[in-house]
Amino acid sequence: MSVRNRLVGVALKYLSFFEPFAKFGISYYLNRQLKQYKQQGLLATYKARVQRLGKWHYRIEVSLDLTSTQVARVVRVMVQQIRGLGR
């Protein structure tokens, strides 16, 4: 067995152990990003909820209140971020 195969096996074992805590990490990151958008004036209010359905399965609900001006700005920011992912 190669070293890489061993490392992958060990990593998956440890990731599986911490998987139930992923909900908190996802929720923290999502709320932090939405708070940042609100401070920039891109959002009026927001509510985010993460629910663990099963192992490696999550439901993420996001409720955003936006004005028409904010919608245009959010779409522009999201398009820029998506374009940046391809680089």
C-alpha positions in Angstrom: 0.0 0.0 0.0 1.4 3.4 -0.9 1.8 6.3 1.5 -0.8 8.3 -0.3 -3.4 5.6 0.1 -2.7 5.3 3.8 -2.9 9.1 4.2 -6.3 9.2 2.4 -7.6 6.4 4.6 -6.6 8.1 7.8 -7.9 11.5 6.6 -11.3 10.0 5.8 -11.5 8.3 9.1 -10.8 11.6 11.0 -13.1 13.6 8.7 -15.9 11.2 9.4 -15.3 11.7 13.2 -15.6 15.5 12.9 -18.4 15.5 10.3 -21.3 16.0 12.8 -19.6 19.3 13.8 -19.6 20.6 10.2 -23.0 22.2 10.8 -21.4 24.7 13.2 -18.6 25.5 10.8 -21.0 26.0 7.9 -23.3 28.1 10.0 -20.4 30.3 11.3 -19.0 30.9 7.8 -22.4 31.6 6.3 -23.4 34.1 9.0 -20.0 35.8 9.0 -20.3 36.3 5.2 -23.9 37.6 5.4 -23.0 39.9 8.2 -20.2 41.3 6.1 -22.6 41.9 3.2 -25.0 43.6 5.6 -22.3 46.0 6.8 -21.4 46.8 3.2 -25.1 47.7 2.6 -25.8 44.8 0.2 -28.5 43.4 2.5 -31.3 44.9 4.6 -31.7 41.8 6.9 -30.9 38.1 6.7 -31.5 34.8 8.4 -29.6 31.7 7.9 -30.3 28.2 9.2 -28.3 25.0 8.7 -29.9 21.6 9.5 -28.1 18.3 9.5 -30.2 15.7 7.7 -27.8 12.8 8.0 -24.2 11.9 7.5 -22.7 14.4 4.9 -26.2 15.8 4.1 -27.3 19.3 5.2 -30.2 21.6 4.4 -29.2 25.3 4.3 -32.0 27.9 4.3 -31.2 31.5 3.7 -33.7 34.3 3.9 -32.7 37.7 2.5 -34.6 41.0 2.5 -33.4 43.3 -0.3 -34.4 46.4 -2.0 -34.3 46.6 -5.8 -31.0 48.6 -5.6 -29.5 46.0 -3.3 -30.5 43.2 -5.7 -28.6 44.8 -8.5 -25.5 45.2 -6.3 -25.7 41.7 -4.9 -25.9 40.2 -8.4 -22.9 42.2 -9.5 -20.9 41.1 -6.5 -21.8 37.4 -7.0 -21.0 37.5 -10.7 -17.6 38.9 -9.9 -17.0 36.2 -7.2 -18.0 33.4 -9.6 -15.7 34.8 -12.3 -12.9 34.8 -9.8 -13.4 31.1 -9.0 -12.5 30.1 -12.6 -9.0 31.6 -12.4 
